[in-house]
Amino acid sequence: MFSKQGIKFPRFFVQLRKISSISVPTSTIIKTGQIVSRLGFGGYRINWNDDGHKAALEKAIKNGINVIDTSAHFEFGESEEVIGKVLNNAIKDRTATREGMVVISKAGYVNITDTTHLDDSFAKINDRSAHSISPDFLNKQISESLSRLNLEKLDIFMLNNPERILQAKNKHLSISNLYDDIEKALDYLDKEVTKGRIGGYGICSSSMAISIAADHISLPKIYDKLSNSSKKNFIAVQTPFNLFERDLIQKGVGQTCSLAEYAKSNDIFVFTNRPLHAMTGGTIRKLANNRDSNDLSEHQIANNLSNGLQRLDQLESEFSNELFPSGHPLSTKFIWSQIFSQNLSRLSQNHFATKYYLEKQAKPAITKDLECLYDHVKNAALNEKKSRLQSWIIDYQMETQSLIDSMVSYALLNVLHSNDELDSIISYLAPSLYSETAQYHSPLSVKALRINLANQIIGCVLVGMRKPVYVQDSLSALELSDEDYLTIEALNDIYASSSFQ
């Protein structure tokens, strides 16, 4: 498969064929004969709120992307609704044909915000999250997915991260129990294939490629127990793969081959996800170095952060020294300038984690305390200080929001610096990946996708393309990949360098 001289796409597996009206590199799903683009449109986070999502999918379809991946739980079903609308419009205006498209959906996550009333047929992960792959649940999910997509058939239906069931808090489930549940689910999906509601099935798993993971599920253990007829219906797997997460192509502890090699030897098609969102060092790292999300200069961002911390500190000093009596429970709540200052170094290291903490934890806590303070001020006899406190609450709310924005920008800036460095290293180690980058929205993303595509054992890389500029970068990577010629040494050097980033 690989040669010492370099990596080229073997014609048996990857071919250049026409899908829609555009020629793009493709591969073949062996068990169904379907020809698919080597990059697919990932439907995670697609919803009705942004017209750019629809425009992005339209652009992808028009330019030869014929794989669309979604899930029943993405955006509480809105992803499927948007995709269904765009896809059916494309079929009506003859931009695409139904038989020329491959639509994947998945089920497992329960779309619900309160799990307390669910019975024990569901695995309750916590009060707001549950999981299931029971036949009754799958039947309902397939029906609802087909309705939202306005389709009569899903080309591929996948069990979505069934390993989550092991996290159930309402009942004890062993790995043996999980394998039994998966076997029952696949037996049921055979019936759905017979009914024609799905073309075939598979498993999407975050742990399947990681042999040492506590929640690892083994494809050989699952597949080897299937009947010959069921093996024909088990057509694909989906798992993460990117510059940092490469377990898919590596032989794990106690394994005789990698997951990708096992899948290929059994004609199981390999889809990968998260090509540009790597889980590394316990955090999520976005593999992009576009600047459009930050119009401010580095100097402006640093100044905004410093000035914001100073203004918040002044407001908190005014509150504790002049406006509010000590001893009251609320008197110790407003010390956020100190909290942010002491943790600034840590907060600046990871943009995703920082944004999540500030927006989902810190901001709601501040808002709640301000609401309590407002109620206290409204009801207490504070005389002349009442007006000053009400103004202070407004000022504090504005300053904390401004400071949160500055800290998120600062964390993003650090990620961009790190990704620029990684981009330069890749260009040095693999000069063939270097090209004039001004035309790309994110040069690193284009390179990262080309590196993924250089692993020809991967059939299709699913990319989150919710903006037209993301689609254009993906199309550029796809076009360039057909001419890429990477030596094994260059790939190994790139992967080794990524480990130190």
C-alpha positions in Angstrom: 0.0 0.0 0.0 2.8 2.4 0.9 6.1 2.7 -0.8 9.3 4.1 0.5 9.3 6.7 -2.2 6.0 8.2 -1.3 2.2 7.8 -1.0 0.0 7.8 -4.0 -3.7 6.9 -4.1 -4.1 3.3 -5.5 -6.7 3.3 -8.3 -8.5 0.4 -6.7 -9.4 2.5 -3.7 -9.3 6.1 -4.8 -10.3 7.3 -8.2 -11.0 10.5 -10.0 -14.5 10.3 -11.2 -17.4 12.7 -12.0 -20.0 13.2 -9.3 -22.5 16.0 -10.0 -20.8 18.0 -12.7 -17.4 18.4 -11.0 -14.5 16.0 -11.0 -13.1 15.5 -7.6 -11.0 12.7 -5.9 -13.3 9.9 -4.9 -13.4 6.5 -3.2 -15.8 3.6 -3.4 -17.9 2.1 -0.6 -17.1 -1.5 -1.5 -20.2 -3.2 -0.2 -22.6 -0.8 -1.9 -20.6 0.3 -4.9 -21.4 3.9 -4.1 -18.7 6.4 -5.3 -18.1 9.2 -2.8 -16.1 12.4 -2.6 -13.1 12.0 -0.3 -14.3 14.9 1.7 -17.8 15.0 3.1 -20.0 17.8 4.6 -20.2 17.4 8.4 -23.6 18.6 9.7 -22.6 19.3 13.3 -23.8 22.7 14.5 -25.9 23.3 11.3 -29.1 25.2 12.2 -31.7 27.6 11.0 -30.2 30.7 12.7 -27.5 31.3 10.1 -28.2 31.5 6.4 -24.5 30.8 5.8 -25.1 27.2 6.8 -27.5 26.7 3.9 -25.2 28.6 1.6 -22.3 26.5 2.6 -24.1 23.2 1.9 -25.3 24.5 -1.4 -21.8 25.4 -2.4 -20.4 22.0 -1.3 -23.1 20.1 -3.3 -22.5 22.3 -6.4 -18.8 21.6 -6.3 -19.0 17.8 -6.1 -19.2 17.0 -2.4 -21.7 14.2 -2.3 -21.4 12.9 1.3 -23.5 14.6 4.0 -23.1 13.4 7.6 -25.6 14.4 10.3 -27.2 13.0 13.4 -30.6 13.0 15.0 -29.3 15.0 18.0 -27.4 17.6 16.1 -28.9 21.0 17.1 -31.9 19.1 18.4 -32.9 17.9 14.9 -32.4 21.3 13.1 -29.3 20.0 11.3 -31.3 17.3 9.6 -34.1 19.8 8.8 -31.7 22.3 7.1 -29.9 19.5 5.2 -33.2 18.1 4.1 -34.4 21.4 2.8 -31.1 22.2 0.9 -30.8 18.7 -0.5 -34.3 18.5 -1.8 -34.0 21.9 -3.4 -30.7 20.7 -5.1 -32.5 17.6 -6.4 -35.4 19.7 -7.7 -33.1 22.2 -9.5 -31.0 19.3 -10.8 -27.8 20.4 -9.0 -27.7 16.9 -7.6 -29.5 13.6 -7.9 -30.7 11.5 -5.0 -28.9 8.4 -6.2 -25.7 10.5 -6.5 -25.7 11.6 -2.9 -24.8 9.6 0.2 -26.7 10.7 3.3 -25.5 9.5 6.8 -27.4 9.9 10.0 -26.9 8.5 13.5 -28.7 7.9 16.7 -27.9 7.2 20.3 -28.0 10.5 22.1 -31.4 11.3 23.6 -32.6 14.8 22.7 -33.9 15.9 26.0 -33.0 18.4 28.7 -34.5 16.5 31.7 -33.9 12.7 32.0 -35.5 12.2 35.4 -38.7 10.7 33.9 -37.0 8.2 31.6 -37.3 4.6 32.4 -34.3 2.2 32.8 -34.3 1.2 29.2 -32.3 4.4 28.8 -28.8 4.9 30.1 -29.0 8.1 32.1 -25.6 9.8 31.9 -26.8 12.6 34.2 -30.0 14.7 34.8 -29.7 16.3 31.3 -28.1 13.6 29.2 -29.1 10.0 28.2 -28.2 7.4 25.7 -29.9 4.5 24.0 -29.5 2.0 21.2 -32.6 -0.1 21.9 -34.6 -1.3 18.9 -37.6 0.8 19.9 -35.5 3.9 20.2 -33.7 3.3 16.9 -37.0 2.7 15.2 -38.3 6.1 16.4 -35.1 7.9 15.6 -35.0 6.6 12.0 -38.6 7.6 11.4 -37.9 11.1 12.8 -34.7 11.5 10.8 -36.3 10.5 7.6 -39.2 13.0 8.3 -36.8 15.9 9.0 -34.6 15.1 6.0 -37.7 14.6 3.8 -36.2 11.3 2.5 -37.5 7.8 2.1 -34.1 6.2 2.8 -30.8 6.9 4.7 -27.9 5.6 2.8 -26.0 4.8 6.0 -27.3 4.7 9.5 -24.9 4.6 12.5 -25.0 3.8 16.1 -23.6 7.0 17.6 -21.0 6.5 20.3 -22.6 3.5 22.0 -19.8 3.4 24.5 -21.5 6.2 26.3 -23.9 3.7 27.7 -21.1 2.5 30.1 -21.4 5.9 31.8 -25.0 5.2 33.0 -25.7 6.4 36.5 -29.0 4.7 36.8 -27.8 1.1 36.3 -24.6 -0.9 36.1 -23.6 -2.0 32.7 -20.5 -4.1 31.9 -18.7 -4.1 28.6 -20.3 -7.5 28.0 -23.7 -6.0 28.5 -22.8 -3.3 26.0 -21.7 -5.8 23.3 -25.1 -7.6 23.8 -26.9 -4.3 23.3 -24.9 -3.6 20.2 -25.7 -7.1 18.8 -29.4 -6.6 19.4 -29.3 -3.2 17.8 -27.5 -4.5 14.7 -30.0 -7.4 14.4 -32.8 -4.8 14.4 -31.0 -2.7 11.8 -30.9 -5.7 9.5 -34.7 -5.5 9.5 -34.5 -1.8 8.6 -32.3 -2.7 5.6 -34.8 -5.3 4.5 -37.6 -2.7 4.8 -35.5 -0.3 2.7 -35.4 2.6 5.2 -31.6 2.3 5.4 -29.1 1.1 2.9 -26.7 -0.2 5.4 -25.3 0.5 8.9 -22.2 1.0 10.9 -20.9 2.5 14.2 -19.6 5.9 14.9 -17.3 5.7 17.9 -14.8 8.0 19.7 -13.1 5.1 21.5 -13.1 2.3 18.9 -9.6 3.1 17.7 -8.1 3.5 21.2 -7.3 0.1 22.6 -6.3 1.4 26.0 -9.4 3.6 26.5 -11.6 2.6 29.5 -14.6 2.6 27.2 -13.0 1.0 24.2 -15.2 -1.1 22.0 -13.6 -3.6 19.7 -14.7 -3.8 16.1 -13.4 -7.3 15.6 -15.4 -8.5 18.6 -18.5 -6.9 17.2 -18.0 -7.8 13.5 -16.9 -11.4 14.0 -20.2 -12.3 15.8 -22.3 -11.2 12.9 -23.8 -13.6 10.4 -22.7 -13.5 6.8 -25.8 -11.6 5.8 -25.4 -9.1 8.5 -21.7 -8.5 7.5 -23.0 -7.4 4.1 -25.1 -4.7 5.8 -22.3 -3.5 8.1 -20.7 -1.2 5.7 -18.9 1.6 7.5 -17.3 2.9 10.7 -16.6 6.5 11.7 -14.0 7.7 14.2 -11.8 10.8 14.9 -8.6 11.3 13.0 -6.4 14.4 12.7 -2.8 15.6 13.2 -2.9 14.7 16.9 -5.4 11.8 17.1 -3.9 9.1 14.9 -5.0 5.9 16.7 -7.1 4.9 13.7 -3.9 4.0 11.7 -1.8 2.8 14.6 -1.6 -0.7 16.0 -2.9 -0.6 19.6 -1.8 -2.6 22.6 -2.5 -6.2 22.1 -3.7 -5.7 18.5 -2.4 -7.4 15.4 -3.4 -4.5 13.1 -4.8 -1.0 13.3 -8.5 -0.3 13.2 -8.2 1.0 9.7 -6.4 -2.1 8.5 -9.0 -4.4 10.0 -11.8 -2.4 8.4 -10.1 -2.5 5.0 -9.5 -6.2 5.2 -13.2 -6.7 5.7 -14.4 -4.2 3.1 -15.7 -1.8 5.8 -15.5 1.8 4.6 -13.7 4.2 6.9 -15.1 7.7 7.6 -13.2 10.1 9.9 -14.4 13.1 11.7 -12.9 16.0 13.7 -10.1 16.6 11.2 -9.7 20.2 12.4 -10.8 19.9 16.1 -8.2 17.8 17.9 -8.5 16.4 21.4 -5.0 16.8 22.7 -3.6 17.3 26.2 -7.1 17.1 27.6 -8.4 20.1 25.6 -9.8 20.8 22.2 -7.5 22.5 19.7 -8.9 24.0 16.5 -6.5 23.5 13.6 -7.0 26.8 12.0 -5.1 30.1 11.6 -7.5 32.4 10.0 -7.6 36.0 11.3 -11.2 37.1 10.4 -12.6 36.3 13.8 -10.2 38.9 15.3 -10.1 42.4 13.7 -8.0 43.9 16.5 -4.2 44.0 16.6 -2.2 42.2 19.2 -1.4 45.5 20.9 -5.1 46.5 21.0 -6.1 43.1 22.5 -3.4 43.3 25.2 -4.4 46.8 26.0 -8.1 46.0 26.2 -7.4 43.1 28.5 -5.1 45.2 30.8 -7.5 48.1 30.9 -10.5 45.9 31.4 -9.0 44.2 34.5 -8.1 47.6 35.9 -11.6 49.0 35.4 -13.2 45.9 37.0 -10.8 46.1 39.9 -11.8 49.8 40.5 -15.5 49.0 40.4 -15.0 46.2 42.9 -13.0 48.4 45.2 -15.7 51.1 45.0 -18.3 48.4 45.9 -16.5 47.0 48.9 -15.1 50.2 50.3 -18.0 52.7 49.7 -21.2 51.2 48.5 -22.0 48.0 50.4 -21.7 46.9 54.0 -19.3 44.1 54.9 -20.7 41.0 56.5 -23.6 40.6 54.0 -23.3 37.4 51.9 -23.2 39.5 48.7 -20.2 41.6 49.9 -17.7 38.8 49.0 -19.2 37.9 45.6 -17.6 40.6 43.4 -14.0 39.7 43.3 -13.8 38.6 39.6 -10.9 40.9 38.7 -8.8 39.0 41.2 -10.0 35.6 40.0 -9.4 36.5 36.4 -5.9 38.0 37.1 -4.7 35.1 39.1 -5.8 32.6 36.4 -5.0 34.6 33.3 -2.0 32.5 32.4 -4.0 29.3 32.5 -7.0 30.9 30.8 -4.8 32.1 27.9 -3.6 28.6 27.0 -6.7 27.2 25.4 -9.3 29.2 23.5 -12.0 26.6 23.5 -11.8 25.8 27.2 -11.5 29.5 28.1 -14.6 30.5 26.0 -16.6 27.7 27.5 -15.6 28.5 31.1 -16.2 32.3 30.7 -19.5 32.0 28.8 -21.0 29.0 30.4 -19.8 29.2 34.0 -18.3 32.6 35.0 -20.8 34.8 33.1 -23.9 33.0 34.5 -22.5 33.1 38.0 -21.9 36.9 37.7 -25.3 37.5 36.3 -27.0 35.5 39.1 -25.1 37.5 41.7 -26.0 40.8 40.1 -29.6 39.9 40.0 -29.5 39.0 43.7 -27.8 42.4 44.3 -30.4 44.2 42.3 -33.3 42.6 44.2 -31.5 43.5 47.5 -31.1 47.1 46.4 -34.7 47.4 45.2 -36.1 46.1 48.5 -33.7 47.6 51.0 -33.8 51.1 52.5 -30.4 52.3 51.2 -31.4 56.0 50.8 -28.8 58.0 48.8 -26.7 54.9 47.9 -29.6 53.2 46.1 -29.1 55.1 42.9 -25.3 54.7 42.9 -25.7 51.0 43.4 -28.1 50.6 40.6 -25.7 52.5 38.3 -22.8 50.4 39.6 -24.7 47.1 38.7 -25.1 48.4 35.1 -21.5 49.4 34.9 -20.3 46.1 36.4 -22.3 44.0 33.9 -21.0 46.0 31.0 -17.4 45.8 32.1 -17.4 42.0 32.9 -18.9 41.3 29.4 -16.2 43.5 27.8 -13.5 41.8 29.8 -14.8 38.4 28.9 -14.6 39.3 25.2 -11.0 40.5 25.7 -9.9 37.3 27.5 -11.5 35.2 24.7 -9.7 37.2 22.1 -6.4 36.9 24.0 -6.7 33.2 24.2 -7.5 33.0 20.5 -4.5 35.0 19.8 -2.2 32.6 21.6 -3.8 29.6 19.7 -3.2 31.5 16.4 0.5 32.0 17.2 0.8 28.3 18.0 -1.0 27.3 14.9 1.1 29.6 12.8 4.2 27.9 14.2 2.7 24.5 13.3 1.9 25.7 9.8 5.5 26.8 9.3 6.9 23.5 10.6 4.6 21.5 8.2 5.7 23.6 5.3 9.4 23.0 6.2 9.0 19.2 6.6 6.8 18.8 3.6 7.6 21.5 1.0 5.1 19.9 -1.4 2.3 21.1 0.9 3.5 24.7 0.7 1.8 27.0 -1.8 0.8 30.6 -1.9 -1.5 30.8 1.1 -3.2 34.2 0.6 -6.0 32.6 -1.3 -6.9 30.3 1.7 -9.1 31.3 4.6 -7.0 29.1 6.9 -3.7 27.8 5.4 -3.2 25.4 8.3 -6.6 23.8 7.8 -5.9 23.2 4.1 -2.6 21.5 5.0 -4.2 19.5 7.8 -6.9 18.2 5.4 -4.3 17.3 2.7 -2.3 15.3 5.3 -5.5 13.4 6.3 -6.2 12.7 2.7 -2.7 11.4 2.1 -3.7 8.4 4.2 -5.4 6.6 1.4 -6.7 3.9 3.8 -9.2 6.6 4.9 -12.2 6.6 2.5 -13.8 9.9 3.4 -12.9 12.8 5.7 -16.0 14.5 7.2 -15.4 18.2 7.6 -17.5 20.8 9.5 -18.2 23.2 6.6 -20.9 25.5 8.1 -19.5 28.6 6.3 -18.8 29.0 2.6 -15.2 30.0 3.3 -14.8 26.6 5.1 -16.2 24.9 2.0 -13.7 26.7 -0.2 -10.7 25.7 1.9 -12.0 22.1 1.9 -12.4 22.1 -1.9 -8.9 23.5 -2.3 -7.5 20.8 -0.1 -9.5 18.2 -2.1 -8.2 19.5 -5.4 -4.6 19.7 -4.3 -4.7 16.3 -2.7 -4.9 14.5 -6.0 -1.4 15.8 -6.8 0.1 15.4 -3.4 3.1 13.1 -3.1 4.2 12.8 0.5 7.0 10.5 1.6 6.3 8.3 4.6 9.3 10.0 6.2 7.7 13.4 5.7 4.4 12.2 7.2 6.1 10.7 10.2 8.1 13.8 10.7 4.9 15.9 10.6 3.1 13.7 13.1 6.2 13.7 15.4 6.4 17.5 15.3 2.7 17.8 16.1 3.2 15.8 19.3 5.3 18.6 20.6 3.0 21.5 19.7 
